[in-house]
Amino acid sequence: MPLVSYFHHDRNLEQILAPITLIRGGSSRGFYFQGNNVPKPGKGLEEFLLAVRGSPDPMGMDGLGGDTILQSKTAIVSPSARPDADVDYTFIQIFPDQPATVTYKMNCGNISAGVPVFALMKNMIPDVTDGSITVRAFSTNTQKMMYMTLDVLNGEARVNGSTSIGGVPGTGADIVVDFRDQGGGFTGNTFPTGNLVDTVTLSDGSRVDVTIMDMVNICGFFNAEQFGIGCTGLELPAPDGSILAPPNMLPRLTELRLKIAELIGWDQYSKDTIGKATLPFAVSVTHPKDYSDLDGHTVRALSIDLVARFYLESIMHSAAPGSGATCLAAAAAVPGTIPNMSLAESPMKSGTGGDFTLGHPSGTFRVHVEPVIGNDPRAVTYSGLSFPRTARILCDGTVYIRNDRPPEHSAWLEADELTAASFFLKGDDISVQR
C-alpha cells in the first residue's frame, strides 16, 4: 500500500513516522495535528488516529494511549482561507471503551483552548504582536465561528498565570474561549424542538420536564429532584466514571437520553446504542446546595448559581465539559428554561446575563453570558458566551506507528478525499465505527 507524502518510514521500514503535538487544553488532553500532515477527515484519518492512540487496546498501551475520553481527543488545525477566520479547526473524539469508534459529531471547549496555542507554535497566524490577541477559529464540526483570546509574548502563547480550573493542578495563563456564535450548530436551531421545555414520559409512566438546547453541544437539562428514584443532583462519579447514585439511575438516564434524541429527530439510536453515544448530554440541575467535591473540599451554595452533573455515554463527567457548561450557561440566561428556574435569585434569572458559576463534581466552573433576548426567547442570540481555560504544550515531535497492521486497518496510508464539512452539510450522523 503506498505511503502518503506526509508520512515517513524508519530506516528498517518497520514503523510509520508522523508529526504530532500533545497539548493539555483545559481539563482534557489531545493530539494536535496540522491539516496538511494527516489524511483528510474520513476513513483514512480515523484509522490513523486509532493507530496513534493504540486502539483497539482499551488502554492504548502500544500507542500514545489515553484510557478515558478526556485523554483521547484530537484537534486538526489549518490556516483558514475564510476572510473572517484565522484557522479552521476539526475536533474528533476517540472512545477508549469502544476501541474502533470515533466521532466528529460533537465539540470540545477544553481542546478548543489549545487551538490558538498550537496555531501560534506552528506559525499559522502572520504578523502576531505581543500582548492580548483574539484568534478566530472556524469549526468544521458545527460550521460556526469561535474566538479565543490569550496573551502572547515573542510570538508564543504565555504559559504562566494565575488562572485555575477544576480538574487541573496548579495555575496557568488565561485563555478566554468565546462560543457566542455556536447556536444551532448541529440541528439548525438553538432550541431544536421549538420549545423552552418539553415533557418526556418514561416507560414507568413518570414524566420528566427537559430543556433541550443546541449550543456548542446538544444538552437536555432536567431537574434532579423531579427525576425521581432518590436523585439529589449531588451524585459523584466513581474512578471508572460509573455513577455513585441510586442503582436504577443509569437505565433511567439511558431512556431519558434516547427520548431527547428522538425529540430532536435523531432516530438512529436504540436503548442498546444510546449508551455508547456522546450526544446528547443529559444534565441534571438543582438549586445551590453545599456539597463535597471529589477532593473532599466543600463547595458552598453561596458561591454558585446552581449545581449540575453531566452524563454522556454511560458515565458521569468528572468535572464539567467546557462545551456543556457553556450550553448550560446559555440556557440558564433564558427565562422559562429548566436551568433558569433552578437558579438562585440573581440578575441571571431575569435574563440580563452576567457571570454564571456552576458547581460540578470537581469544583466550580464560571461562564460569562451576554444574552440578546427579544420578544421570543427561543430566538435568543448572544453577544458574549465565554469562559476561562488554560492550555500547555506537553510534547512536540514524532509518533511512531508499527507498520504491520492488517490491510483493512491501514487505509490511512492512502489519501482520503472526504471532509468533515461534507458530513455535516448532509446532516448525517457521522459517528464512525470500524
Buried (B, 14 or more C-beta within 10 A) or exposed (E): EEEBEBBEEEEEEEBBBBBBBBBBBBBBBBBBBBBEBBBBBBBBBBBBBBBBBBBBBBEBEEBBBBBBBBBBBBBBBBBBEEEEBBBBBBBBBBBBBBBBBBBBBBBBBBBBBBBBBBBBBBEBBEEBEEEEBEBBBBBBBBBBBBBBBBBBEEEEBBBEBEBEBBBBEEEBBBBBBBBBBBBBBBBEBBBBBEBBBBEBEBEEEEEBBBBBBBBBBBBBBBBBBBBBEEBBBBBBBEEEBEBEBBEEBBBBBBBBBBBBBEBBEBEEBEEEEBBBBBBBBBBBBBBBBBBEBBEEEEBEBEEBBBBBBBBBBBBBBBBBBBBBBBBBBBBBBBBBBBBBBBBEEBEBBEBEBBEBBBBBBBBBBBBBBBBBBEEEBBEBBBEBBBBBBBBBBEEBEEBBBEBEBEEEBBBBBBEBEBBBBBBBEEEEBBBBEB
